[in-house]
Each structure stands twice: as C-alpha cells, then as structure tokens.
C-alpha cells in the first residue's frame, strides 16, 4: 500500500491523509458525507462554495435544516434515511432545493450508503451537480412545445372547420346549379336550333357546367382535406373506363384540333378498384392533356407493370402540348397553384385538378408521376395496385 505521493515540483512526499482532500477538491462536482443523523462530516471545496463558506471545515456538523428551507431539508433527510436503511444507492435524482433565503436551485444528486471497515452503514456519501440552467432550459422547451402543440391543434381544428364549411357550402351551391342546368336543358330541347335563344341557352349551360365543375373540385378538395373521402373496392375494367373517358372527351380534343388515340393497343384485364375515382383520375389527366395541346396529339396507353415491388397497372397520358419546366413541375401538385400566372389567365381553372387526381390516386394506394419539357409536351403516369379478382366476381365487373 502507498502511504504517500511525491510532488513532481518539489520531490517532497505528500501524505495520504492530505492527498484525499486534494483529490476531492479536483472533482468538478460537489462531494460531501454525512452521519446517520444527516449531519455533515466533511465535503470538498466545490460544495463549500455552493454553501457560501470559505472553507469546508465550516460546514462540519451542519444539518440540511441549516443549509436549506424546512420542506427541502425534510425531503433530503428522508432520502438519506432510505439509503441508510435499505443499503441501496439512489442515483440520478433531479430535485429542487429551496435555500433559506427563498432562492431555489436544481441538483442532480447521487446518494450511496457510507460503510465502515466492518461493512456497517454509518452514514451517506452524496454527490451533487448543479443543473439549474439545464432544468430551466428543459422547462422552457416543454413550455414552448406545449404552446406549439396547442397552436397546431387550434390550426387543425380551424382547418377542419374550414373544410367542413366549404363542403357544406359546395353542397348548397350544387343544388341550385343542378336545377339551372336541368331547366336550361329542358328549355333548350324545346327551342329550335335556328332560334337565337338556342345559342343563349347553350351559353347558360356551358357557364353553369363550368361553374359546377369548379364547385365539384372544391368539394372534393375539402373532403380530402377533412379525411372524409374513402376508396371503395369493386371489380372494374380500367381499359373500359379509360375508353369511356376518351369517347367523352373526343369533342373537346377535336375542338383543339387534337388527335386523341391509344398509344399502344390496350390490354384488357380486371382489378379491384374504386370505379368512380379511377374514372375521375383518368378524366382529369386526359382532359388536361387536351386542354394544353393545340394542333397536336394525345396518346393514352394502359398496361401492367411487373417491375415495381407490388404488381400494378399503369395508365399513361402523353401529349405534344406546351410542356413544363422543372420549376413549373415543382408547383404542379400544390393546391390552387398553376404552372404560372400566364397559363392561369389563358387556360383558366382552379389549379385543383391535378392535386385532387394525385390525392385520389394515393387514397387508392397508388400515385402519379410526370415527365415534361417546355414546348415538347408532357407525360402523366397514373399507377395503381393490381388487385386479384375472384373468377365468380368478374361477371359483375364495372365497365
């Protein structure tokens, strides 16, 4: 056993009983030890500085009642008694200590039973680290998180209320619009085509249908935002649905001198899908292609993609229209946004069509991608999961 340590500066021996205080004073944490009545037997200089005295010896014999407020002292002494009674240490305790002058500080405390050479517990050894600044930071962070959470919840509630209001208003708007369209169609059927009123009625119908389309877009967007839209699964023929859409949009394509056709011979197959939402997705993609193409062509292709992790079917719509830049494509799926202001002025629309289309695709388990180049057209690709159909269900397929 070593009885002394030698100083490298002087070569003199430092006795072991003097070396221990030097070691304790070098520690960056406060260290002190107490007897079974929680009275201090000794401490290092760090604890003396915390207690506000010039030398550790001034604290010998002091109890927690001398160093902190009564409530804190009682808690400290209770912890001391628990450690000495159980013989088990208490580690990493974060506790608030109120000082006699009313100030408080936070300590990270470790308490260990102090034993004599025979193993008998004669007191408790304590280390404390001042974590007041860290605790204040944690409390402030918790307060800010609570404020942010409250603000987020309020914003979500406001958004849900807004979506509900828009959905309700859209329903209120659709009812009179449907009546206007219905009555205008009835009057137009009874009006000879050569009459001037026939053209006026056509103008009314076109405007009402356009307005109804805008209202439907807003209604769909509000439903999606509110999480009120669900996807059904029914047996459908994607090829038949796409063909129906192309037939319906043929007049619009001819109006822009656009050739609307199949890019490749379509493959017929059945799958489980929401027929209404699939039709809406295909309609939006094909109508957009016809809308932004003049004196050109729109090619539609459909097939099965085995290259993806799960089997999917793919519908691609390629046009020779105005195309888009990288910057324009970044804003493509943002609500109420169009490629740029000039396009919005020239072609109109809410800027919701592609947002709704992508949201519907994702609702059905798929997505949409786009490739484009300014002046050279665009290709929009819709892919959806190809779900197996029981043979006895195929006869009842939705075409």
HELIX and SHEET records of a PDB file:
HELIX    1   1 UNK A   16  UNK A   26  1                                  11    
HELIX    2   2 UNK A   45  UNK A   51  1                                   7    
HELIX    3   3 UNK A   56  UNK A   59  5                                   4    
HELIX    4   4 UNK A   64  UNK A   67  1                                   4    
HELIX    5   5 UNK A   70  UNK A   86  1                                  17    
HELIX    6   6 UNK A  132  UNK A  190  1                                  59    
HELIX    7   7 UNK A  196  UNK A  225  1                                  30    
HELIX    8   8 UNK A  238  UNK A  255  1                                  18    
HELIX    9   9 UNK A  275  UNK A  291  1                                  17    
HELIX   10  10 UNK A  326  UNK A  330  1                                   5    
HELIX   11  11 UNK A  341  UNK A  347  1                                   7    
HELIX   12  12 UNK A  353  UNK A  363  1                                  11    
HELIX   13  13 UNK A  394  UNK A  396  5                                   3    
SHEET    1   A 2 UNK A   4  UNK A   6  0                                        
SHEET    2   A 2 UNK A  13  UNK A  15 -1                                        
SHEET    1   B 5 UNK A  40  UNK A  43  0                                        
SHEET    2   B 5 UNK A  30  UNK A  35 -1                                        
SHEET    3   B 5 UNK A 121  UNK A 130 -1                                        
SHEET    4   B 5 UNK A 104  UNK A 115 -1                                        
SHEET    5   B 5 UNK A  90  UNK A  98 -1                                        
SHEET    1   C 2 UNK A 234  UNK A 236  0                                        
SHEET    2   C 2 UNK A 271  UNK A 273 -1                                        
SHEET    1   D 5 UNK A 259  UNK A 262  0                                        
SHEET    2   D 5 UNK A 297  UNK A 305  1                                        
SHEET    3   D 5 UNK A 312  UNK A 319 -1                                        
SHEET    4   D 5 UNK A 377  UNK A 385 -1                                        
SHEET    5   D 5 UNK A 367  UNK A 373 -1                                        
END                                                                             
